[in-house]
Amino acid sequence: MKDIAGATKEVRNLVQENIKSAVAEKRYNDDVQPVDWENMQKVTPDFVFLTKNPIKILGGFLARGLAMFVSPILCKVGIGTAKVHGRENLKGLKGAVITCNHVHIFDNLFVRWGTRGHKLYITVAEFNNMKGPLGALLRGAGCLPFSDCFTAMKNMSKAIDKLIQKGRFVLYYPEKAMWPRYEKPRPYINGAFHACVNNNVPVVPTFIAFKPKAGKGNEGKTAGEYYIMKPIFPKPELSKKENVEYLKNATFEAVCQCYKEVFGEDPYNETPVSINL
């Protein structure tokens, strides 16, 4: 039987076993899910991150409208709720990096719903840059795929700088890989925080916390609620390298504190060592 994301029970079980193994060996950024490489569209040096084509711009406008319309619906169906806390922390922000734990195929829709009123772009793994109509829809809705090509990554970085300078929000998943419904924060990699420092904008830590689902017949089921924390700004007295480290650590600490406030306990007896990538 397949779930709403199209995964069979066997695949779900395999993913959970992979997560257990990764946790035991403290490999918190490992990919744990099978990837459909055949459906991936390679991100090449000539990949266009910000189109000037009027037809594609119109298509993107429609794609964003559709994404915003379905966001609360799919959050309720897939994640169990569309409840958002802390939207007041976004007030007055123009240009920011958003971070979120990567825990569900629809978690970007939760971020989109939580940050509504701000134009959001979403960084994704290259294998999420899919062929066909679905891939075109995702790119139109604001997905920016990473690449193993240096030139493409340089172009992506320039595009992100332009978006932030225009006052847009850019979502990063600093945990790197998606671990379905994993409850604890995982150590961060550096990419998101370089974007903050390069553009002198804050990072806004956010977190999806999975709580037991209330109601008769929901034993063992969980629903995620979305928490938006206060923005964290780069410190002018620090160097770029120091600021990247500061923002990464401060963001992780804020998310761990959110977890503690939600569940009444620290996510870790000792903080996992962060990974510098």
Backbone hydrogen bonds in HBPLUS format (Angstrom, degrees):
<---DONOR---> <-ACCEPTOR-->    atom                        ^
c    i                          cat <-CA-CA->   ^        H-A-AA   ^      H-
h    n   atom  resd res      DA  || num        DHA   H-A  angle D-A-AA Bond
n    s   type  num  typ     dist DA aas  dist angle  dist       angle   num
A0003-ASP N   A0007-ALA O   2.87 MM   4  5.52 146.7  1.98 143.7 151.6     1
A0006-GLY N   A0003-ASP O   2.91 MM   3  5.23 162.5  1.94 114.0 119.4     2
A0012-ARG N   A0008-THR O   2.97 MM   4  6.28 163.1  2.00 154.2 159.1     3
A0013-ASN N   A0009-LYS O   2.93 MM   4  6.12 158.1  1.98 147.8 153.5     4
A0014-LEU N   A0010-GLU O   2.95 MM   4  6.18 154.5  2.02 144.3 151.7     5
A0015-VAL N   A0011-VAL O   2.89 MM   4  6.14 159.2  1.93 154.0 159.1     6
A0016-GLN N   A0012-ARG O   3.06 MM   4  6.32 160.2  2.10 148.4 153.2     7
A0017-GLU N   A0013-ASN O   3.01 MM   4  6.26 151.9  2.09 146.4 154.1     8
A0018-ASN N   A0014-LEU O   2.90 MM   4  6.16 153.7  1.97 148.6 156.3     9
A0019-ILE N   A0015-VAL O   2.91 MM   4  6.22 149.0  2.01 147.9 156.5    10
A0020-LYS N   A0016-GLN O   3.02 MM   4  6.27 161.0  2.05 145.9 150.5    11
A0021-SER N   A0017-GLU O   3.01 MM   4  6.24 161.5  2.05 149.7 154.4    12
A0022-ALA N   A0018-ASN O   2.93 MM   4  6.10 158.0  1.98 145.6 151.8    13
A0023-VAL N   A0019-ILE O   2.88 MM   4  6.07 161.4  1.91 156.2 160.6    14
A0024-ALA N   A0020-LYS O   3.01 MM   4  6.16 162.6  2.04 147.7 152.6    15
A0025-GLU N   A0021-SER O   3.17 MM   4  6.38 142.1  2.32 141.0 150.3    16
A0027-ARG N   A0022-ALA O   2.74 MM   5  4.79 168.7  1.75 146.7 147.7    17
A0026-LYS N   A0023-VAL O   3.01 MM   3  4.76 161.8  2.04 102.5 107.9    18
A0030-ASP N   A0027-ARG O   3.41 MM   3  5.83 166.3  2.43 118.3 118.1    19
A0039-ASN N   A0036-ASP O   3.19 MM   3  5.71 146.6  2.31 110.1 118.5    20
A0040-MET N   A0037-TRP O   3.10 MM   3  5.23 164.6  2.13 109.1 113.4    21
A0131-LYS N   A0039-ASN O   2.95 MM  92  5.76 149.5  2.05 156.3 160.1    22
A0041-GLN N   A0129-ASN O   2.66 MM  88  5.59 166.1  1.68 165.2 166.3    23
A0047-PHE N   A0044-THR O   2.98 MM   3  5.32 164.0  2.00 122.1 123.0    24
A0057-ILE N   A0053-ASN O   2.84 MM   4  6.08 152.0  1.92 156.1 165.5    25
A0058-LEU N   A0054-PRO O   2.99 MM   4  6.15 156.3  2.05 141.2 146.7    26
A0059-GLY N   A0055-ILE O   2.89 MM   4  6.17 156.4  1.95 143.7 151.0    27
A0060-GLY N   A0056-LYS O   2.79 MM   4  5.99 147.9  1.89 143.0 151.6    28
A0061-PHE N   A0057-ILE O   2.96 MM   4  6.27 151.0  2.05 144.4 152.1    29
A0062-LEU N   A0058-LEU O   3.03 MM   4  6.37 158.4  2.08 151.9 156.9    30
A0063-ALA N   A0059-GLY O   2.86 MM   4  6.06 152.3  1.93 144.1 152.7    31
A0064-ARG N   A0060-GLY O   2.87 MM   4  6.07 157.3  1.92 150.2 155.3    32
A0065-GLY N   A0061-PHE O   3.06 MM   4  6.28 154.7  2.13 142.3 149.4    33
A0066-LEU N   A0062-LEU O   2.93 MM   4  6.18 157.2  1.98 148.4 154.3    34
A0067-ALA N   A0063-ALA O   2.88 MM   4  6.10 159.6  1.92 147.0 153.0    35
A0068-MET N   A0064-ARG O   2.91 MM   4  6.12 159.6  1.96 150.4 155.2    36
A0069-PHE N   A0065-GLY O   3.02 MM   4  6.19 150.4  2.11 142.0 150.3    37
A0070-VAL N   A0066-LEU O   2.97 MM   4  6.22 160.7  2.00 156.2 160.2    38
A0071-SER N   A0067-ALA O   2.94 MM   4  5.81 131.0  2.18 140.9 153.0    39
A0074-LEU N   A0070-VAL O   2.82 MM   4  5.94 174.1  1.83 173.7 173.4    40
A0075-CYS N   A0071-SER O   2.89 MM   4  5.98 152.6  1.97 153.1 161.6    41
A0076-LYS N   A0072-PRO O   3.11 MM   4  6.16 154.5  2.18 135.6 141.6    42
A0077-VAL N   A0073-ILE O   2.97 MM   4  6.25 157.5  2.02 148.4 155.2    43
A0078-GLY N   A0074-LEU O   2.70 MM   4  5.55 164.4  1.72 145.1 150.7    44
A0079-ILE N   A0075-CYS O   2.84 MM   4  5.01 138.1  2.02 120.9 134.5    45
A0080-GLY N   A0075-CYS O   2.89 MM   5  6.34 122.2  2.23 145.8 158.7    46
A0224-GLY N   A0079-ILE O   3.08 MM 145  5.65 153.8  2.15 136.4 143.6    47
A0226-TYR N   A0083-LYS O   3.02 MM 143  6.31 170.2  2.03 164.5 162.6    48
A0085-HIS N   A0226-TYR O   2.72 MM 141  6.07 157.2  1.77 167.5 174.6    49
A0228-ILE N   A0085-HIS O   2.85 MM 143  6.05 152.9  1.92 147.3 156.3    50
A0089-ASN N   A0086-GLY O   2.96 MM   3  5.68 163.0  1.99 122.2 127.3    51
A0090-LEU N   A0087-ARG O   3.10 MM   3  5.71 168.2  2.12 117.7 121.2    52
A0091-LYS N   A0088-GLU O   3.25 MM   3  5.47 163.4  2.28 107.9 113.0    53
A0093-LEU N   A0090-LEU O   3.14 MM   3  5.67 167.4  2.16 136.1 137.3    54
A0096-ALA N   A0168-ARG O   3.25 MM  72  6.77 149.3  2.35 139.4 143.0    55
A0170-VAL N   A0096-ALA O   3.05 MM  74  6.55 152.7  2.12 153.3 161.9    56
A0097-VAL N   A0202-PRO O   3.08 MM 105  6.43 168.9  2.10 157.6 161.2    57
A0204-VAL N   A0097-VAL O   2.74 MM 107  6.17 157.3  1.79 163.1 170.9    58
A0098-ILE N   A0170-VAL O   2.88 MM  72  5.93 165.1  1.90 138.1 142.8    59
A0172-TYR N   A0098-ILE O   2.84 MM  74  6.18 162.7  1.87 170.7 174.6    60
A0099-THR N   A0204-VAL O   3.16 MM 105  6.30 165.3  2.18 144.9 144.7    61
A0206-THR N   A0099-THR O   2.92 MM 107  5.77 128.0  2.20 133.9 149.1    62
A0179-TRP N   A0102-HIS O   3.01 MM  77  6.41 159.2  2.05 158.5 153.3    63
A0181-ARG N   A0103-VAL O   2.69 MM  78  4.91 162.9  1.72 139.8 138.9    64
A0107-ASP N   A0104-HIS O   3.08 MM   3  5.07 169.5  2.09 110.1 111.7    65
A0109-LEU N   A0106-PHE O   2.93 MM   3  5.33 133.8  2.15 108.5 121.3    66
A0110-PHE N   A0106-PHE O   3.28 MM   4  6.74 143.0  2.43 145.2 155.7    67
A0110-PHE N   A0107-ASP O   3.11 MM   3  4.96 122.4  2.45  90.9 105.5    68
A0111-VAL N   A0107-ASP O   3.06 MM   4  6.45 154.8  2.13 147.4 153.4    69
A0112-ARG N   A0108-ASN O   2.87 MM   4  6.09 155.4  1.93 140.3 147.8    70
A0113-TRP N   A0109-LEU O   2.85 MM   4  6.02 157.6  1.90 144.1 149.7    71
A0114-GLY N   A0110-PHE O   2.83 MM   4  6.02 157.4  1.88 146.6 153.6    72
A0115-THR N   A0111-VAL O   2.87 MM   4  5.99 147.2  1.98 150.2 157.8    73
A0116-ARG N   A0113-TRP O   3.42 MM   3  5.19 166.4  2.44 102.3 103.6    74
A0118-HIS N   A0115-THR O   3.04 MM   3  5.92 138.8  2.21 143.7 152.9    75
A0169-PHE N   A0119-LYS O   3.00 MM  50  6.10 176.1  2.00 162.8 164.0    76
A0121-TYR N   A0169-PHE O   2.87 MM  48  6.23 148.6  1.97 147.3 157.4    77
A0171-LEU N   A0121-TYR O   2.71 MM  50  6.07 168.8  1.73 161.2 163.3    78
A0122-ILE N   A0142-GLY O   2.83 MM  20  5.92 163.0  1.86 139.8 144.3    79
A0144-LEU N   A0122-ILE O   2.69 MM  22  5.82 158.9  1.73 152.0 152.9    80
A0123-THR N   A0171-LEU O   3.00 MM  48  6.04 174.0  2.00 160.0 161.9    81
A0124-VAL N   A0144-LEU O   3.00 MM  20  5.96 154.1  2.07 133.6 135.5    82
A0146-PHE N   A0124-VAL O   2.88 MM  22  6.20 156.0  1.93 169.2 174.9    83
A0128-ASN N   A0125-ALA O   2.93 MM   3  5.52 158.9  1.97 117.1 124.1    84
A0129-ASN N   A0126-GLU O   2.88 MM   3  5.33 162.9  1.91 116.5 121.4    85
A0136-ALA N   A0132-GLY O   3.13 MM   4  6.43 158.2  2.18 151.3 157.9    86
A0137-LEU N   A0133-PRO O   2.87 MM   4  6.08 151.5  1.95 147.5 155.4    87
A0138-LEU N   A0134-LEU O   2.95 MM   4  6.22 160.1  1.99 151.9 156.6    88
A0139-ARG N   A0135-GLY O   2.98 MM   4  6.21 163.1  2.01 151.1 155.6    89
A0140-GLY N   A0136-ALA O   2.92 MM   4  6.04 155.3  1.98 142.9 150.4    90
A0141-ALA N   A0137-LEU O   2.93 MM   4  6.14 138.5  2.11 141.3 152.5    91
A0143-CYS N   A0138-LEU O   3.11 MM   5  5.73 155.5  2.17 140.7 142.6    92
A0142-GLY N   A0139-ARG O   3.08 MM   3  5.25 159.0  2.13 104.2 110.4    93
A0153-MET N   A0149-CYS O   2.99 MM   4  6.25 158.4  2.04 154.1 160.4    94
A0154-LYS N   A0150-PHE O   2.91 MM   4  6.17 150.2  2.00 148.8 157.5    95
A0155-ASN N   A0151-THR O   2.96 MM   4  6.25 153.8  2.03 147.2 154.3    96
A0156-MET N   A0152-ALA O   2.83 MM   4  6.10 150.2  1.92 145.5 154.6    97
A0157-SER N   A0153-MET O   2.92 MM   4  6.13 158.6  1.96 146.1 151.2    98
A0158-LYS N   A0154-LYS O   3.10 MM   4  6.38 155.2  2.16 144.1 150.2    99
A0159-ALA N   A0155-ASN O   2.96 MM   4  6.21 153.7  2.03 145.6 152.9   100
A0160-ILE N   A0156-MET O   2.91 MM   4  6.19 157.8  1.96 154.0 159.7   101
A0161-ASP N   A0157-SER O   2.98 MM   4  6.23 157.2  2.04 146.6 152.9   102
A0162-LYS N   A0158-LYS O   3.05 MM   4  6.32 156.7  2.10 146.0 151.7   103
A0163-LEU N   A0159-ALA O   2.98 MM   4  6.27 159.0  2.03 149.4 155.0   104
A0164-ILE N   A0160-ILE O   2.93 MM   4  6.15 168.5  1.94 157.4 159.8   105
A0165-GLN N   A0161-ASP O   2.97 MM   4  6.09 161.1  2.01 148.7 154.3   106
A0166-LYS N   A0162-LYS O   3.03 MM   4  6.23 128.1  2.31 138.3 151.4   107
A0166-LYS N   A0163-LEU O   3.11 MM   3  5.11 135.3  2.32  95.1 107.7   108
A0168-ARG N   A0163-LEU O   2.95 MM   5  5.31 159.7  1.99 151.0 145.9   109
A0167-GLY N   A0164-ILE O   2.91 MM   3  5.11 158.0  1.96 108.9 114.6   110
A0176-LYS N   A0173-TYR O   2.89 MM   3  5.50 163.3  1.92 123.2 128.7   111
A0189-ILE N   A0174-PRO O   2.86 MM  15  5.34 142.8  2.00 138.7 149.3   112
A0177-ALA N   A0175-GLU O   3.00 MM   2  5.93 135.5  2.21 106.6  93.3   113
A0182-TYR N   A0179-TRP O   3.13 MM   3  5.60 158.6  2.18 140.3 134.5   114
A0193-PHE N   A0190-ASN O   2.89 MM   3  5.64 132.0  2.13 126.9 138.8   115
A0194-HIS N   A0191-GLY O   3.23 MM   3  5.38 135.6  2.44 101.6 113.0   116
A0196-CYS N   A0192-ALA O   3.36 MM   4  6.78 144.7  2.49 136.3 145.3   117
A0197-VAL N   A0193-PHE O   3.10 MM   4  6.29 167.8  2.12 144.9 147.4   118
A0198-ASN N   A0194-HIS O   2.83 MM   4  5.95 165.6  1.85 156.4 160.7   119
A0199-ASN N   A0196-CYS O   3.25 MM   3  5.44 133.8  2.47  98.2 110.0   120
A0200-ASN N   A0196-CYS O   2.72 MM   4  5.56 108.3  2.23 142.1 161.1   121
A0201-VAL N   A0196-CYS O   3.08 MM   5  4.98 156.3  2.14 132.9 139.4   122
A0200-ASN N   A0197-VAL O   3.38 MM   3  4.92 154.3  2.45  92.8 100.2   123
A0203-VAL N   A0232-ILE O   2.94 MM  29  5.33 156.6  2.00 147.9 150.1   124
A0232-ILE N   A0203-VAL O   2.82 MM  29  5.33 161.0  1.86 153.7 159.9   125
A0229-MET N   A0205-PRO O   2.95 MM  24  5.49 168.2  1.96 173.6 174.0   126
A0207-PHE N   A0227-TYR O   2.90 MM  20  5.16 148.0  2.01 141.4 150.9   127
A0227-TYR N   A0207-PHE O   2.82 MM  20  5.16 164.4  1.84 149.4 154.9   128
A0209-ALA N   A0225-GLU O   2.94 MM  16  5.39 160.9  1.98 156.5 155.5   129
A0225-GLU N   A0209-ALA O   2.92 MM  16  5.39 150.6  2.00 138.5 145.0   130
A0211-LYS N   A0223-ALA O   2.92 MM  12  5.47 167.4  1.93 147.5 143.6   131
A0223-ALA N   A0211-LYS O   2.82 MM  12  5.47 151.9  1.89 153.6 162.0   132
A0213-LYS N   A0221-LYS O   2.76 MM   8  5.45 169.3  1.77 139.8 138.3   133
A0218-ASN N   A0215-GLY O   3.28 MM   3  5.78 147.0  2.39 137.8 134.7   134
A0221-LYS N   A0218-ASN O   2.96 MM   3  5.39 163.1  1.99 136.5 137.7   135
A0238-LEU N   A0235-LYS O   3.07 MM   3  5.64 165.3  2.10 120.1 124.8   136
A0243-ASN N   A0239-SER O   2.81 MM   4  5.98 154.9  1.87 151.4 158.7   137
A0244-VAL N   A0240-LYS O   2.98 MM   4  6.24 156.2  2.04 153.3 158.8   138
A0245-GLU N   A0241-LYS O   3.23 MM   4  6.50 162.8  2.26 147.2 151.0   139
A0246-TYR N   A0242-GLU O   2.81 MM   4  6.03 158.7  1.85 148.6 155.6   140
A0247-LEU N   A0243-ASN O   2.80 MM   4  5.91 173.7  1.80 156.7 157.9   141
A0248-LYS N   A0244-VAL O   3.00 MM   4  6.09 160.6  2.04 145.4 151.3   142
A0249-ASN N   A0245-GLU O   2.98 MM   4  6.11 169.6  1.99 151.6 154.5   143
A0250-ALA N   A0246-TYR O   2.82 MM   4  5.92 164.3  1.84 155.0 160.2   144
A0251-THR N   A0247-LEU O   2.89 MM   4  5.86 155.3  1.96 143.4 150.1   145
A0252-PHE N   A0248-LYS O   3.03 MM   4  6.22 162.9  2.06 147.3 152.0   146
A0253-GLU N   A0249-ASN O   2.92 MM   4  6.08 158.6  1.97 147.5 153.7   147
A0254-ALA N   A0250-ALA O   2.97 MM   4  6.13 151.5  2.05 140.8 148.4   148
A0255-VAL N   A0251-THR O   3.03 MM   4  6.30 155.3  2.10 149.7 155.8   149
A0256-CYS N   A0252-PHE O   2.90 MM   4  6.15 158.3  1.95 149.6 156.0   150
A0257-GLN N   A0253-GLU O   2.88 MM   4  6.08 149.8  1.97 144.3 152.7   151
A0258-CYS N   A0254-ALA O   2.95 MM   4  6.20 147.5  2.05 139.5 148.5   152
A0259-TYR N   A0255-VAL O   2.93 MM   4  6.25 159.1  1.97 149.5 154.6   153
A0260-LYS N   A0256-CYS O   2.95 MM   4  6.22 155.7  2.01 143.4 150.1   154
A0261-GLU N   A0257-GLN O   2.91 MM   4  6.19 155.6  1.97 148.9 154.9   155
A0262-VAL N   A0258-CYS O   2.94 MM   4  6.17 150.3  2.02 150.7 159.0   156
A0263-PHE N   A0259-TYR O   2.85 MM   4  5.97 166.8  1.87 157.9 161.2   157
A0264-GLY N   A0260-LYS O   2.59 MM   4  4.90 136.0  1.77 136.3 144.3   158
